[in-house]
Structures are given as structure tokens and as C-alpha cells.
Amino acid sequence: MKTIKYDKQAKNFILSQGAKTAVRIFHAINQLPLGNVKHLKVKRTPPLLRLRVGDYRIVFTVDGETYNILIAGNRGEVYRYISKL
């Protein structure tokens, strides 16, 4: 069974969006590993992946059946935070 864990920043960002947008993002996250998912070109263990939901990007890692949602934000903003992980 899959488990989803949210970082504080990611959860706060998603909840700060409008209700329709937040539901859309949470629905896309619950559908993982389906969706527009790609590996990021960052050398890191575990590897970072990103989920695209319209103009929003969700950066996450996978550890077995656990999806760790690290960063959520607008396209462009998200990639600035990756170096801080």
C-alpha cells in the first residue's frame, strides 16, 4: 500500500492555492506514479522526480511504497529550491 508524506512547505503551498487547484494537485499526487513524471538531472540519492500539474511542479522522492513530497510550487520557483535540499 502506498504512503504519501508531505514536507511542511509543500503542504502549505498546496493548501494556499484555491480550493479547485488544491484538489487538482492532491488528486494528481494520489495518482502517483501515473501522470507527467520525470527524473530530474540532479545527482542525488534517492533520485528526485517531478510531477507536472499544469503550471505547478511537485518534487518528490520514492522510497519503496512511500512517496515523499518535498517541494511544491509554481514552475520556475521550484527549481530554485532544489539546490537547498
All heavy atoms as an XYZ file, in Angstrom:
690
protein
N       0.830     -1.183      0.000
C       0.000      0.000      0.000
C       0.874      1.246      0.000
O       1.827      1.345      0.753
C      -0.879      0.003      1.248
C      -1.787      1.173      1.301
S      -2.969      0.938      2.624
C      -3.627      2.541      2.696
N       0.539      2.216     -0.841
C       1.368      3.407     -0.967
C       1.061      4.415      0.132
O      -0.075      4.586      0.549
C       1.196      3.962     -2.373
C       0.655      5.321     -2.528
C       0.656      5.737     -3.956
C      -0.776      6.089     -4.322
N      -0.893      6.664     -5.624
N       2.126      5.074      0.601
C       2.028      6.097      1.631
C       2.573      7.399      1.057
O       3.586      7.383      0.359
C       2.860      5.714      2.866
O       2.447      4.421      3.314
C       2.690      6.715      3.974
N       1.917      8.502      1.369
C       2.373      9.806      0.897
C       2.681     10.670      2.111
O       1.830     10.858      2.983
C       1.312     10.480      0.010
C       1.017      9.598     -1.206
C       1.779     11.859     -0.425
C      -0.127     10.078     -2.053
N       3.919     11.194      2.156
C       4.339     12.075      3.243
C       4.644     13.443      2.652
O       5.355     13.550      1.651
C       5.587     11.527      3.945
C       5.339     10.231      4.674
C       6.583      9.783      5.392
C       6.328      8.480      6.133
N       7.540      8.004      6.810
N       4.111     14.483      3.286
C       4.276     15.843      2.790
C       5.241     16.625      3.672
O       5.121     16.621      4.891
C       2.942     16.578      2.783
C       1.956     16.053      1.787
C       1.087     15.023      2.115
C       1.900     16.579      0.506
C       0.169     14.538      1.198
C       0.997     16.093     -0.423
C       0.138     15.075     -0.067
O      -0.757     14.588     -0.988
N       6.178     17.336      3.024
C       7.016     18.296      3.720
C       6.143     19.504      4.053
O       5.161     19.784      3.363
C       8.179     18.708      2.810
C       9.169     19.585      3.516
O       9.823     19.079      4.440
O       9.283     20.774      3.141
N       6.489     20.225      5.095
C       5.673     21.359      5.537
C       5.501     22.395      4.420
O       4.400     22.901      4.190
C       6.329     22.009      6.763
C       5.524     23.120      7.372
C       6.214     23.658      8.617
C       5.403     24.787      9.230
N       6.054     25.323     10.420
N       6.576     22.725      3.707
C       6.497     23.724      2.637
C       5.531     23.291      1.557
O       4.704     24.083      1.085
C       7.888     23.970      2.033
C       7.930     25.032      0.944
C       7.504     24.562     -0.441
O       7.527     23.380     -0.765
N       7.083     25.492     -1.269
N       5.621     22.028      1.149
C       4.770     21.527      0.069
C       3.300     21.562      0.470
O       2.447     22.036     -0.291
C       5.188     20.112     -0.302
N       3.004     21.105      1.662
C       1.611     21.071      2.115
C       1.042     22.476      2.243
O      -0.079     22.750      1.811
C       1.521     20.331      3.453
C       0.126     20.004      3.860
C       0.128     19.089      5.068
C      -1.269     18.623      5.390
N      -1.273     17.702      6.526
N       1.832     23.399      2.806
C       1.374     24.775      2.956
C       1.139     25.438      1.599
O       0.169     26.177      1.432
C       2.358     25.602      3.779
C       2.323     25.252      5.241
O       1.365     24.649      5.723
N       3.376     25.605      5.953
N       2.015     25.179      0.636
C       1.836     25.773     -0.686
C       0.551     25.269     -1.331
O      -0.230     26.056     -1.865
C       3.026     25.478     -1.606
C       2.801     26.003     -2.989
C       3.063     27.331     -3.280
C       2.281     25.186     -3.981
C       2.817     27.838     -4.556
C       2.032     25.683     -5.254
C       2.303     27.012     -5.543
N       0.347     23.975     -1.288
C      -0.846     23.400     -1.932
C      -2.112     23.947     -1.281
O      -3.061     24.336     -1.956
C      -0.806     21.863     -1.883
C       0.371     21.344     -2.705
C      -2.108     21.271     -2.405
C       0.671     19.876     -2.508
N      -2.123     24.004      0.044
C      -3.308     24.492      0.754
C      -3.537     25.985      0.534
O      -4.662     26.460      0.674
C      -3.197     24.176      2.245
C      -3.251     22.692      2.603
C      -2.982     22.495      4.089
C      -4.589     22.087      2.208
N      -2.488     26.736      0.196
C      -2.634     28.171     -0.012
C      -3.242     28.494     -1.377
O      -3.652     29.628     -1.611
C      -1.287     28.873      0.129
O      -0.459     28.583     -0.982
N      -3.285     27.516     -2.259
C      -3.912     27.714     -3.566
C      -5.422     27.671     -3.396
O      -5.933     27.284     -2.366
C      -3.441     26.633     -4.545
C      -1.942     26.545     -4.713
C      -1.317     27.886     -5.079
O      -1.659     28.479     -6.089
N      -0.423     28.368     -4.239
N      -6.141     28.045     -4.417
C      -7.595     27.984     -4.349
C      -8.060     26.550     -4.154
O      -7.310     25.594     -4.396
N      -9.292     26.400     -3.721
C      -9.820     25.063     -3.416
C      -9.769     24.148     -4.634
O      -9.349     22.992     -4.523
C     -11.250     25.171     -2.899
N     -10.157     24.635     -5.804
C     -10.153     23.800     -7.009
C      -8.736     23.370     -7.367
O      -8.503     22.213     -7.717
C     -10.767     24.535     -8.197
C     -12.257     24.651     -8.138
C     -12.790     25.308     -9.395
C     -14.297     25.413     -9.353
N     -14.823     26.038    -10.577
N      -7.796     24.293     -7.272
C      -6.402     23.979     -7.606
C      -5.819     22.998     -6.607
O      -5.123     22.051     -6.992
C      -5.569     25.264     -7.644
O      -6.155     26.168     -8.582
C      -4.142     24.977     -8.052
N      -6.083     23.203     -5.330
C      -5.560     22.302     -4.300
C      -6.095     20.893     -4.504
O      -5.335     19.916     -4.424
C      -5.923     22.815     -2.911
N      -7.379     20.766     -4.798
C      -7.968     19.441     -5.035
C      -7.321     18.802     -6.260
O      -7.004     17.604     -6.251
C      -9.500     19.553     -5.209
C     -10.083     18.261     -5.752
C     -10.144     19.917     -3.885
N      -7.103     19.588     -7.296
C      -6.468     19.069     -8.520
C      -5.054     18.555     -8.241
O      -4.666     17.488     -8.714
C      -6.435     20.193     -9.553
C      -5.981     19.774    -10.899
C      -6.213     20.920    -11.874
N      -5.075     20.996    -12.749
C      -4.543     22.091    -13.215
N      -5.050     23.256    -12.908
N      -3.502     22.049    -14.003
N      -4.284     19.315     -7.448
C      -2.915     18.897     -7.126
C      -2.919     17.655     -6.243
O      -2.180     16.696     -6.502
C      -2.145     20.059     -6.458
C      -1.941     21.200     -7.458
C      -0.798     19.578     -5.933
C      -1.376     22.466     -6.850
N      -3.746     17.636     -5.197
C      -3.816     16.462     -4.322
C      -4.270     15.231     -5.105
O      -3.766     14.126     -4.886
C      -4.748     16.700     -3.131
C      -4.128     17.490     -2.015
C      -4.753     18.632     -1.532
C      -2.935     17.093     -1.436
C      -4.193     19.359     -0.491
C      -2.361     17.805     -0.396
C      -2.998     18.954      0.072
N      -5.195     15.400     -6.021
C      -5.657     14.278     -6.844
C      -4.510     13.740     -7.704
O      -4.328     12.519     -7.808
C      -6.827     14.707     -7.731
C      -7.331     13.621     -8.622
N      -8.037     12.535     -8.133
C      -7.207     13.429     -9.956
C      -8.332     11.726     -9.148
N      -7.841     12.256    -10.253
N      -3.733     14.640     -8.299
C      -2.597     14.209     -9.122
C      -1.560     13.472     -8.280
O      -0.995     12.459     -8.718
C      -1.961     15.411     -9.810
N      -1.315     13.946     -7.067
C      -0.347     13.287     -6.178
C      -0.855     11.903     -5.781
O      -0.088     10.940     -5.745
C      -0.065     14.164     -4.941
C       0.708     15.407     -5.359
C       0.695     13.377     -3.881
C       0.859     16.448     -4.268
N      -2.140     11.783     -5.517
C      -2.705     10.483     -5.136
C      -2.663      9.483     -6.284
O      -2.737      8.282     -6.036
C      -4.132     10.647     -4.625
C      -4.173     11.275     -3.255
O      -3.259     11.113     -2.462
N      -5.229     12.012     -2.978
N      -2.543      9.949     -7.518
C      -2.485      9.063     -8.681
C      -1.061      8.570     -8.975
O      -0.877      7.786     -9.898
C      -3.024      9.783     -9.925
C      -4.481     10.160     -9.818
C      -5.382      8.950     -9.667
O      -5.210      7.952    -10.353
N      -6.322      9.029     -8.756
N      -0.048      9.078     -8.228
C       1.331      8.650     -8.482
C       1.423      7.141     -8.459
O       0.749      6.501     -7.662
C       2.274      9.254     -7.431
C       2.567     10.741     -7.598
C       3.342     11.249     -6.395
C       3.328     11.023     -8.864
N       2.198      6.520     -9.298
C       3.217      7.028    -10.204
C       2.687      7.438    -11.579
O       3.477      7.719    -12.468
C       4.172      5.850    -10.336
C       3.289      4.666    -10.231
C       2.213      5.069     -9.236
N       1.390      7.479    -11.766
C       0.839      7.936    -13.031
C       0.959      9.448    -13.136
O       1.102     10.139    -12.144
C      -0.634      7.527    -13.149
C      -0.931      6.029    -13.015
C      -2.429      5.787    -13.021
C      -0.253      5.260    -14.129
N       0.865      9.952    -14.339
C       0.931     11.391    -14.551
C       2.205     11.765    -15.283
O       2.974     10.913    -15.722
N       2.422     13.048    -15.410
C       3.592     13.575    -16.112
C       4.756     13.627    -15.130
O       5.044     14.657    -14.533
C       3.262     14.961    -16.669
C       4.334     15.481    -17.597
O       5.453     15.002    -17.583
N       3.982     16.472    -18.391
N       5.421     12.488    -14.961
C       6.520     12.348    -14.004
C       7.824     12.161    -14.768
O       7.897     11.369    -15.706
C       6.290     11.128    -13.073
C       7.472     10.926    -12.149
C       5.010     11.299    -12.279
N       8.854     12.898    -14.358
C      10.175     12.770    -14.970
C      11.239     12.823    -13.888
O      11.050     13.446    -12.844
C      10.426     13.902    -15.968
C       9.568     13.814    -17.196
C       9.982     14.820    -18.214
C       9.104     14.679    -19.442
N       9.446     15.645    -20.469
N      12.371     12.175    -14.177
C      13.529     12.254    -13.287
C      14.216     13.585    -13.515
O      14.349     14.030    -14.653
C      14.525     11.126    -13.582
C      14.080      9.802    -13.059
N      14.401      9.371    -11.804
C      13.332      8.836    -13.609
C      13.880      8.173    -11.601
N      13.214      7.833    -12.692
N      14.667     14.225    -12.439
C      15.411     15.464    -12.558
C      16.889     15.137    -12.733
O      17.377     14.128    -12.228
C      15.201     16.340    -11.321
C      13.778     16.836    -11.122
C      13.685     17.630     -9.820
C      13.330     17.691    -12.286
N      17.592     16.008    -13.435
C      19.011     15.780    -13.716
C      19.879     16.292    -12.576
O      20.808     17.058    -12.770
C      19.398     16.469    -15.019
C      18.698     15.889    -16.215
C      19.082     16.609    -17.478
C      18.339     16.040    -18.657
N      18.656     16.744    -19.896
N      19.584     15.836    -11.385
C      20.341     16.195    -10.193
C      20.903     14.906     -9.627
O      20.159     13.951     -9.423
C      19.435     16.889     -9.150
C      20.222     17.206     -7.898
C      18.807     18.128     -9.726
N      22.203     14.889     -9.387
C      22.813     13.679     -8.839
C      22.568     13.663     -7.342
O      23.172     14.416     -6.588
C      24.299     13.641     -9.168
C      24.527     13.492    -10.648
C      25.972     13.363    -10.988
C      26.078     13.216    -12.504
N      27.415     13.021    -12.953
N      21.658     12.803     -6.944
C      21.264     12.724     -5.547
C      20.690     11.345     -5.270
O      20.080     10.744     -6.132
C      20.210     13.789     -5.272
C      19.813     13.801     -3.852
C      18.960     14.966     -3.520
N      18.603     14.740     -2.133
C      17.431     14.977     -1.633
N      16.492     15.483     -2.361
N      17.182     14.719     -0.374
N      20.882     10.878     -4.054
C      20.298      9.608     -3.654
C      19.362      9.873     -2.492
O      19.798     10.447     -1.497
C      21.396      8.617     -3.236
O      22.304      8.488     -4.319
C      20.826      7.272     -2.896
N      18.126      9.495     -2.533
C      17.412      8.907     -3.668
C      17.177      9.953     -4.752
O      17.171     11.147     -4.463
C      16.086      8.448     -3.055
C      15.877      9.346     -1.889
C      17.249      9.684     -1.376
N      16.982      9.514     -5.991
C      16.811     10.476     -7.089
C      15.538     11.304     -6.930
O      14.544     10.844     -6.374
C      16.729      9.583     -8.332
C      16.396      8.235     -7.830
C      16.928      8.142     -6.437
N      15.621     12.545     -7.407
C      14.468     13.436     -7.357
C      13.625     13.251     -8.614
O      14.155     13.087     -9.706
C      14.914     14.898     -7.277
C      15.641     15.328     -6.011
C      16.089     16.778     -6.135
C      14.747     15.172     -4.810
N      12.330     13.283     -8.435
C      11.405     13.219     -9.551
C      10.492     14.437     -9.465
O      10.329     15.012     -8.397
C      10.562     11.949     -9.484
C      11.341     10.655     -9.611
C      11.501     10.034     -8.253
C      10.614      9.721    -10.522
N       9.886     14.789    -10.583
C       8.946     15.888    -10.560
C       7.647     15.476    -11.231
O       7.641     14.725    -12.196
C       9.519     17.137    -11.176
C       9.639     17.122    -12.685
C       8.539     17.939    -13.326
N       8.764     18.014    -14.749
C       7.996     17.441    -15.658
N       6.966     16.722    -15.307
N       8.255     17.573    -16.933
N       6.568     15.960    -10.679
C       5.234     15.752    -11.221
C       4.750     17.093    -11.725
O       4.811     18.087    -11.005
C       4.290     15.231    -10.128
C       2.801     15.198    -10.458
C       2.519     14.202    -11.594
C       1.991     14.840     -9.234
N       4.291     17.123    -12.953
C       3.773     18.357    -13.534
C       2.251     18.348    -13.445
O       1.604     17.405    -13.878
C       4.191     18.457    -14.997
C       3.665     19.683    -15.663
C       4.146     19.759    -17.104
N       3.351     20.785    -17.760
C       2.718     20.627    -18.898
N       2.795     19.485    -19.542
N       2.016     21.592    -19.404
N       1.710     19.412    -12.849
C       0.262     19.592    -12.764
C      -0.019     21.006    -13.270
O       0.031     21.970    -12.504
C      -0.263     19.425    -11.322
C      -1.772     19.555    -11.285
C       0.177     18.097    -10.722
N      -0.246     21.145    -14.562
C      -0.440     22.470    -15.152
C       0.810     23.310    -14.995
O       1.896     22.904    -15.397
N       0.677     24.491    -14.389
C       1.827     25.380    -14.170
C       2.533     25.093    -12.851
O       3.436     25.829    -12.465
C       1.379     26.841    -14.175
C       1.056     27.332    -15.575
O       1.530     26.714    -16.542
O       0.326     28.340    -15.691
N       2.133     24.051    -12.159
C       2.714     23.718    -10.862
C       3.621     22.510    -10.997
O       3.405     21.633    -11.828
C       1.611     23.433     -9.838
C       0.678     24.599     -9.674
C      -0.551     24.609    -10.299
C       1.049     25.700     -8.916
C      -1.406     25.690    -10.178
C       0.203     26.785     -8.782
C      -1.011     26.784     -9.416
O      -1.843     27.855     -9.300
N       4.649     22.466    -10.149
C       5.574     21.344    -10.124
C       5.650     20.814     -8.707
O       5.733     21.574     -7.743
C       6.979     21.765    -10.574
C       7.042     22.361    -11.969
C       6.663     21.340    -13.037
N       6.793     21.869    -14.380
C       5.825     22.456    -15.063
N       4.642     22.618    -14.516
N       6.019     22.888    -16.286
N       5.655     19.489     -8.603
C       5.773     18.806     -7.329
C       7.049     17.975     -7.401
O       7.176     17.113     -8.262
C       4.569     17.864     -7.080
C       3.231     18.534     -7.394
C       4.619     17.299     -5.675
C       2.935     19.788     -6.647
N       8.003     18.236     -6.522
C       9.262     17.488     -6.489
C       9.160     16.477     -5.357
O       8.788     16.828     -4.233
C      10.467     18.425     -6.293
C      11.757     17.635     -6.182
C      10.545     19.432     -7.434
N       9.508     15.230     -5.672
C       9.346     14.172     -4.680
C      10.392     13.090     -4.862
O      11.108     13.059     -5.862
C       7.935     13.573     -4.759
C       7.633     12.846     -6.052
C       7.744     11.474     -6.134
C       7.228     13.550     -7.171
C       7.459     10.804     -7.317
C       6.938     12.902     -8.354
C       7.050     11.523     -8.424
N      10.484     12.224     -3.867
C      11.333     11.037     -3.935
C      10.442      9.832     -3.655
O       9.361      9.964     -3.095
C      12.473     11.073     -2.899
O      11.910     11.137     -1.592
C      13.404     12.241     -3.132
N      10.948      8.668     -4.038
C      10.225      7.426     -3.794
C      11.132      6.519     -2.977
O      12.285      6.296     -3.336
C       9.831      6.734     -5.114
C       9.096      5.441     -4.832
C       8.997      7.658     -5.978
N      10.598      6.008     -1.880
C      11.330      5.076     -1.028
C      10.429      3.866     -0.820
O       9.591      3.854      0.084
C      11.683      5.739      0.299
C      12.507      4.838      1.197
O      13.166      3.918      0.670
O      12.472      5.041      2.424
N      10.573      2.881     -1.691
C       9.703      1.719     -1.636
C       8.286      2.109     -2.017
O       8.016      2.521     -3.126
N       7.367      2.013     -1.081
C       5.972      2.381     -1.316
C       5.648      3.761     -0.740
O       4.490      4.145     -0.672
C       5.047      1.333     -0.678
C       5.073      0.002     -1.382
C       4.410      0.062     -2.762
O       3.346      0.683     -2.892
O       4.987     -0.513     -3.698
N       6.672      4.498     -0.307
C       6.460      5.813      0.293
C       6.876      6.906     -0.678
O       7.993      6.913     -1.187
C       7.278      5.953      1.594
O       6.901      4.900      2.480
C       7.029      7.294      2.256
N       5.964      7.827     -0.921
C       6.235      8.997     -1.753
C       6.441     10.177     -0.820
O       5.545     10.541     -0.066
C       5.072      9.273     -2.705
C       4.926      8.228     -3.766
C       4.228      7.054     -3.526
C       5.512      8.394     -5.006
C       4.101      6.082     -4.490
C       5.392      7.428     -5.997
C       4.688      6.271     -5.721
O       4.575      5.307     -6.683
N       7.637     10.772     -0.865
C       7.968     11.912     -0.021
C       7.865     13.176     -0.856
O       8.713     13.432     -1.709
C       9.382     11.771      0.549
C       9.512     10.551      1.421
O       8.762     10.389      2.366
N      10.455      9.680      1.100
N       6.839     13.969     -0.622
C       6.626     15.202     -1.361
C       7.478     16.276     -0.692
O       7.220     16.664      0.449
C       5.130     15.608     -1.356
C       4.240     14.436     -1.767
C       4.917     16.830     -2.221
C       4.495     13.880     -3.144
N       8.517     16.745     -1.393
C       9.482     17.662     -0.808
C       9.159     19.123     -1.080
O       9.239     19.955     -0.185
C      10.882     17.350     -1.337
C      11.374     15.928     -1.114
C      12.711     15.721     -1.790
C      11.459     15.617      0.361
N       8.852     19.441     -2.331
C       8.636     20.831     -2.733
C       7.427     20.899     -3.649
O       7.262     20.046     -4.525
C       9.849     21.393     -3.501
C      11.129     21.281     -2.688
C       9.613     22.833     -3.902
C      12.368     21.648     -3.479
N       6.616     21.915     -3.475
C       5.526     22.207     -4.395
C       5.567     23.700     -4.670
O       5.843     24.499     -3.773
C       4.181     21.819     -3.786
N       5.337     24.062     -5.929
C       5.348     25.486     -6.250
C       5.083     25.732     -7.712
O       4.810     24.806     -8.485
N       5.162     26.991     -8.078
C       4.986     27.373     -9.465
C       6.183     26.922    -10.284
O       7.293     26.807     -9.767
C       4.845     28.892     -9.586
C       3.599     29.400     -8.913
O       2.547     28.778     -9.003
N       3.713     30.516     -8.222
N       5.938     26.702    -11.548
C       7.016     26.321    -12.462
C       8.084     27.401    -12.382
O       7.807     28.557    -12.386
C       6.454     26.255    -13.879
C       7.408     25.729    -14.884
C       6.852     25.949    -16.247
N       7.091     27.366    -16.562
C       6.588     27.988    -17.595
N       5.782     27.373    -18.399
N       6.866     29.247    -17.805
N       9.330     27.055    -12.283
C      10.407     28.033    -12.181
C      10.824     28.271    -10.743
O      12.004     28.250    -10.439
N       9.879     28.523     -9.856
C      10.203     28.711     -8.442
C      10.758     27.438     -7.835
O      11.687     27.467     -7.041
C       8.951     29.083     -7.648
C       8.631     30.530     -7.585
C       7.429     30.775     -6.698
O       7.205     30.014     -5.741
O       6.706     31.737     -6.988
N      10.166     26.332     -8.200
C      10.505     25.039     -7.598
C      11.967     24.690     -7.820
O      12.644     24.224     -6.911
C       9.595     23.940     -8.184
C      10.100     22.567     -7.843
C       8.196     24.117     -7.682
N      12.459     24.955     -9.002
C      13.812     24.527     -9.334
C      14.873     25.318     -8.573
O      15.988     24.847     -8.396
C      14.019     24.593    -10.845
C      13.035     23.703    -11.571
C      12.030     24.234    -12.368
C      13.070     22.324    -11.410
C      11.116     23.408    -13.014
C      12.156     21.505    -12.035
C      11.182     22.053    -12.833
O      10.272     21.241    -13.448
N      14.551     26.502     -8.085
C      15.495     27.275     -7.268
C      15.724     26.616     -5.912
O      16.783     26.737     -5.320
C      14.968     28.687     -7.053
C      14.968     29.505     -8.292
C      14.489     30.917     -7.998
N      13.906     31.430     -9.222
C      12.891     32.254     -9.285
N      12.332     32.680     -8.179
N      12.421     32.657    -10.436
N      14.706     25.929     -5.406
C      14.784     25.308     -4.081
C      15.528     23.981     -4.080
O      15.935     23.504     -3.035
C      13.386     25.092     -3.515
C      12.658     26.370     -3.201
C      11.578     26.772     -3.953
C      13.077     27.178     -2.141
C      10.908     27.954     -3.662
C      12.404     28.347     -1.837
C      11.326     28.721     -2.618
O      10.672     29.894     -2.321
N      15.692     23.373     -5.246
C      16.299     22.046     -5.306
C      17.725     22.041     -4.749
O      18.111     21.129     -4.050
C      16.268     21.504     -6.736
C      14.821     21.191     -7.104
C      17.138     20.264     -6.885
C      14.622     20.758     -8.526
N      18.478     23.086     -5.016
C      19.858     23.131     -4.526
C      19.916     23.215     -3.002
O      20.922     22.878     -2.397
C      20.595     24.311     -5.142
O      19.978     25.525     -4.754
N      18.832     23.638     -2.370
C      18.797     23.751     -0.907
C      18.428     22.457     -0.214
O      18.451     22.376      1.003
C      17.805     24.850     -0.507
C      18.197     26.217     -1.012
C      17.158     27.240     -0.659
C      17.495     28.587     -1.265
N      16.471     29.587     -0.984
N      18.050     21.441     -0.988
C      17.654     20.165     -0.377
C      18.839     19.399      0.125
O      19.885     19.391     -0.361
C      16.880     19.307     -1.383
C      15.513     19.834     -1.758
C      14.885     18.940     -2.815
C      14.600     19.890     -0.549
